[in-house]
Amino acid sequence: MKRSFYQWLMTQKNPDGKDELANFANNAALDQSFPKQSEDYHEVAQYLELSGAYLPNMDIFDQAFAAYQAMDQF
């Protein structure tokens, strides 16, 4: 069974992390409305564009989603 993007993103959490991906994951973990079951790029992107004020730019999401997709191929 494929993990959702959120499940993958939670593996990137790091409370002491200084990189953008760790910060994204840490903040998404606190976001009660995040689409936790989604595997769909457009669904998550639309949510973040409308509600993800904690994400400084969408490039971070694009890079994270690409890494998520790459991990799914193994």
HELIX and SHEET records of a PDB file:
HELIX    1   1 PHE A    5  MET A   10  1                                   6    
HELIX    2   2 GLU A   20  LEU A   30  1                                  11    
HELIX    3   3 TYR A   41  SER A   51  1                                  11    
HELIX    4   4 MET A   58  ASP A   72  1                                  15    
END                                                                             
